[in-house]
Amino acid sequence: MPDIRKRHRVAIAHLRKVDPKLAVVIDRVGPCDYAPTREGTHFEAILRSIVSQQLSVKAAATINGRFRSLFAKDTPVPDLLLGMTDDAMRGAGLSRQKIGYMRDLAARIVAGTVPIDALDGLSDDSLIEALVQVKGVGRWTAQMFLMFRLGRPDVLPDLDLGIQKGIMKAYRLRAMPKPAKVLQIGAKWAPYRTVASWYLWRSLDQ
């Protein structure tokens, strides 16, 4: 924790310096407690993202728990998932569409087209390119993986409605900014756009 607090202090000092409007948001939100989650495997993390699509946090957690229980030690494995019946997966609460997404992910991992064990070593852009091959995994999901799984420091989810709303609120814009405008406004936050994004999300909770 001391290392991550130090990184937060450096990031916040930079953000305050380059953007007075974001400095107001930082003051209002308070201390940053952003931290990536490294529990489980990368495969599990992406599966959780697929399960969570268009569901409440509570519902997603319930379905994810049921799905994990289908595997030994509650740990999903690509080749075992591919050998599982659709009926078993539907029994855990998964839709046919999400089952298809999960099978596509597992098949690409088994085939080696998604280098699941080497994702940590890829650049942000290369990782996004690798993950968006998977059905049901878009740019936003890949960016969430970068931020909340790998802890990459300079990710700005330009497609995220929360980020757009946060910028509109902070900058007192009349309409939500388009993705291109988000990237333009956020360019000055580099190389700490992940922490800036965290503050924008938290600002909407107030």
C-alpha positions as CSV (number, residue, x, y, z in Angstrom):
1,M,0.0,0.0,0.0
2,P,2.8,2.6,0.7
3,D,3.9,2.3,-2.9
4,I,0.5,2.8,-4.4
5,R,-0.2,5.8,-2.0
6,K,3.1,7.4,-3.2
7,R,2.0,6.9,-6.9
8,H,-1.4,8.4,-6.1
9,R,0.3,11.5,-4.5
10,V,2.5,12.0,-7.6
11,A,-0.5,11.6,-9.9
12,I,-2.7,13.9,-7.9
13,A,0.1,16.6,-7.8
14,H,0.4,16.4,-11.6
15,L,-3.4,16.5,-12.2
16,R,-3.8,19.5,-9.9
17,K,-1.0,21.4,-11.7
18,V,-2.3,20.8,-15.2
19,D,-6.0,21.1,-14.7
20,P,-7.6,23.5,-12.2
21,K,-11.0,22.2,-12.9
22,L,-10.0,18.6,-12.1
23,A,-8.3,20.0,-9.0
24,V,-11.7,21.1,-7.8
25,V,-13.0,17.6,-8.3
26,I,-10.1,16.1,-6.4
27,D,-10.7,18.4,-3.5
28,R,-14.3,17.6,-3.4
29,V,-13.9,13.8,-3.6
30,G,-10.9,13.5,-1.2
31,P,-8.3,10.8,-1.0
32,C,-7.8,8.3,-3.8
33,D,-8.4,4.6,-2.9
34,Y,-8.1,3.3,-6.5
35,A,-6.3,-0.1,-6.6
36,P,-6.3,-2.9,-9.1
37,T,-7.6,-6.4,-8.1
38,R,-5.2,-9.3,-8.8
39,E,-7.2,-12.1,-7.3
40,G,-7.6,-15.2,-9.5
41,T,-6.5,-15.5,-13.1
42,H,-6.7,-13.2,-16.1
43,F,-9.2,-15.6,-17.7
44,E,-11.5,-15.3,-14.6
45,A,-11.2,-11.5,-14.7
46,I,-12.4,-11.4,-18.3
47,L,-15.1,-13.9,-17.7
48,R,-16.4,-11.7,-14.8
49,S,-16.5,-8.8,-17.2
50,I,-18.6,-10.8,-19.6
51,V,-21.0,-12.0,-16.8
52,S,-21.4,-8.4,-15.5
53,Q,-22.6,-7.0,-18.8
54,Q,-26.0,-5.3,-18.4
55,L,-26.5,-6.7,-14.9
56,S,-26.5,-5.2,-11.4
57,V,-23.5,-5.8,-9.3
58,K,-25.5,-8.1,-7.0
59,A,-26.9,-10.2,-9.8
60,A,-23.6,-10.5,-11.6
61,A,-21.9,-11.7,-8.3
62,T,-24.6,-14.3,-7.8
63,I,-24.3,-15.7,-11.4
64,N,-20.5,-15.6,-11.3
65,G,-20.5,-17.6,-8.0
66,R,-22.8,-20.2,-9.5
67,F,-20.7,-20.4,-12.7
68,R,-17.4,-20.8,-10.8
69,S,-18.9,-23.6,-8.7
70,L,-19.1,-25.7,-11.9
71,F,-15.3,-26.0,-11.8
72,A,-12.9,-27.7,-9.4
73,K,-11.8,-25.3,-6.7
74,D,-14.2,-22.7,-8.2
75,T,-11.5,-21.9,-10.8
76,P,-12.6,-21.7,-14.5
77,V,-10.2,-23.2,-17.0
78,P,-10.5,-22.7,-20.8
79,D,-10.4,-26.3,-22.0
80,L,-12.9,-27.4,-19.3
81,L,-15.2,-24.6,-20.2
82,L,-15.2,-25.7,-23.8
83,G,-16.2,-29.2,-22.7
84,M,-19.0,-28.0,-20.5
85,T,-22.6,-28.3,-21.8
86,D,-24.7,-25.3,-22.5
87,D,-27.4,-26.6,-20.1
88,A,-24.9,-26.6,-17.2
89,M,-23.9,-23.0,-18.0
90,R,-27.5,-21.9,-18.4
91,G,-28.3,-23.5,-15.1
92,A,-25.9,-21.0,-13.5
93,G,-27.9,-18.2,-14.9
94,L,-25.9,-17.4,-18.1
95,S,-27.7,-16.3,-21.3
96,R,-27.0,-18.0,-24.6
97,Q,-25.3,-14.9,-25.8
98,K,-22.9,-14.8,-22.9
99,I,-22.2,-18.5,-23.1
100,G,-21.2,-17.8,-26.7
101,Y,-18.9,-15.0,-25.7
102,M,-17.2,-17.2,-23.0
103,R,-16.7,-20.1,-25.4
104,D,-15.2,-17.7,-27.9
105,L,-12.7,-16.4,-25.3
106,A,-11.8,-19.9,-24.2
107,A,-11.3,-21.1,-27.8
108,R,-9.1,-18.2,-28.6
109,I,-7.0,-18.8,-25.5
110,V,-6.6,-22.6,-26.3
111,A,-5.7,-21.7,-29.9
112,G,-3.2,-19.1,-28.7
113,T,-4.7,-16.1,-30.5
114,V,-5.4,-14.5,-27.2
115,P,-2.1,-14.8,-25.2
116,I,-3.7,-14.8,-21.8
117,D,-0.5,-15.5,-19.9
118,A,1.4,-12.8,-21.6
119,L,-1.1,-10.0,-21.3
120,D,1.0,-8.3,-18.6
121,G,3.8,-7.8,-21.0
122,L,1.8,-6.2,-23.8
123,S,1.4,-2.4,-24.4
124,D,-2.0,-0.9,-23.7
125,D,-2.8,-0.7,-27.4
126,S,-1.6,-4.3,-28.1
127,L,-3.6,-5.7,-25.2
128,I,-6.7,-3.9,-26.4
129,E,-6.1,-5.2,-29.9
130,A,-5.8,-8.8,-28.6
131,L,-8.9,-8.7,-26.4
132,V,-11.3,-7.1,-28.9
133,Q,-10.9,-10.1,-31.1
134,V,-13.2,-11.9,-28.6
135,K,-16.9,-11.7,-29.2
136,G,-18.5,-9.6,-26.5
137,V,-15.3,-7.9,-25.5
138,G,-15.1,-4.4,-26.8
139,R,-12.7,-1.5,-26.2
140,W,-14.4,-0.5,-23.0
141,T,-14.0,-4.0,-21.4
142,A,-10.4,-4.1,-22.5
143,Q,-9.8,-0.7,-20.9
144,M,-11.4,-1.8,-17.6
145,F,-9.1,-4.8,-17.7
146,L,-6.1,-2.5,-18.1
147,M,-7.2,-0.3,-15.2
148,F,-8.7,-2.6,-12.6
149,R,-6.8,-5.8,-13.4
150,L,-3.4,-4.7,-14.5
151,G,-3.3,-1.3,-12.8
152,R,-2.1,0.6,-15.9
153,P,-1.7,4.2,-14.9
154,D,-2.6,6.1,-18.1
155,V,-6.0,4.8,-19.4
156,L,-8.8,7.1,-20.3
157,P,-12.1,5.2,-21.2
158,D,-13.4,7.7,-23.7
159,L,-16.5,5.7,-24.5
160,D,-17.6,5.5,-20.8
161,L,-20.7,7.4,-20.0
162,G,-19.6,8.0,-16.5
163,I,-16.4,9.7,-17.7
164,Q,-18.4,11.8,-20.1
165,K,-20.8,12.9,-17.4
166,G,-18.0,13.6,-15.0
167,I,-16.2,15.8,-17.5
168,M,-19.5,17.6,-18.4
169,K,-20.0,18.3,-14.7
170,A,-16.4,19.4,-13.9
171,Y,-16.2,21.6,-17.0
172,R,-19.8,22.8,-16.8
173,L,-20.5,21.8,-20.4
174,R,-24.0,22.0,-21.9
175,A,-23.9,18.5,-23.3
176,M,-21.9,15.4,-22.7
177,P,-18.6,15.4,-24.6
178,K,-18.1,13.0,-27.5
179,P,-15.2,10.5,-27.2
180,A,-12.9,12.7,-29.3
181,K,-13.6,15.6,-26.9
182,V,-12.9,13.4,-23.9
183,L,-9.5,12.5,-25.3
184,Q,-8.8,16.1,-26.2
185,I,-9.6,17.4,-22.7
186,G,-7.9,14.4,-21.0
187,A,-4.7,14.7,-23.0
188,K,-3.2,17.0,-20.3
189,W,-3.8,14.4,-17.6
190,A,-1.3,12.0,-19.1
191,P,0.5,10.0,-17.9
192,Y,-2.0,9.6,-15.0
193,R,-5.3,9.4,-16.8
194,T,-6.4,6.3,-14.8
195,V,-6.4,8.3,-11.5
196,A,-8.1,11.2,-13.3
197,S,-10.8,8.8,-14.5
198,W,-11.3,7.4,-11.0
199,Y,-11.9,10.9,-9.7
200,L,-14.4,11.6,-12.4
201,W,-16.4,8.5,-11.6
202,R,-16.3,9.2,-7.8
203,S,-17.5,12.8,-8.5
204,L,-20.8,11.4,-9.8
205,D,-21.4,9.7,-6.4
206,Q,-21.7,13.0,-4.6
